[in-house]
């Protein structure tokens, strides 16, 4: 019974950690991992986010 209560929190923590390593928002992925459990591990399949200026603002703002 205790495992059923603790396991979703463990999955949520692991999902948030993996998302943070890939550059995604920790809290939103924690909330996704909490109800979905193992399905939250799909974040591991997402590509890494690019933190380059053109990825954030686009090319049209770079020349200004």
VENGILIN-V276882 format. One record per residue. N is the residue number from 1. D_CENTER is the distance of its C-alpha to the mean C-alpha in Angstrom with 2 decimals. Layout:
N_D_CENTER + N_D_CENTER
This chain:
1_28.17 + 2_26.29 + 3_23.94 + 4_23.04 + 5_22.18 + 6_20.26 + 7_18.34 + 8_15.78 + 9_14.97 + 10_14.70 + 11_12.29 + 12_10.12 + 13_10.46 + 14_9.83 + 15_6.59 + 16_5.51 + 17_7.52 + 18_6.40 + 19_2.94 + 20_5.79 + 21_8.14 + 22_7.06 + 23_7.26 + 24_4.46 + 25_5.43 + 26_5.60 + 27_7.98 + 28_6.90 + 29_4.38 + 30_7.47 + 31_9.66 + 32_8.55 + 33_8.99 + 34_12.18 + 35_14.29 + 36_13.14 + 37_13.27 + 38_13.38 + 39_12.13 + 40_8.56 + 41_9.15 + 42_9.22 + 43_5.80 + 44_8.27 + 45_10.42 + 46_8.69 + 47_10.65 + 48_10.13 + 49_10.39 + 50_13.98 + 51_15.11 + 52_18.64 + 53_20.81 + 54_21.48 + 55_17.84 + 56_17.68 + 57_21.18 + 58_22.73 + 59_26.00 + 60_28.32 + 61_27.50 + 62_27.87 + 63_31.66 + 64_32.41
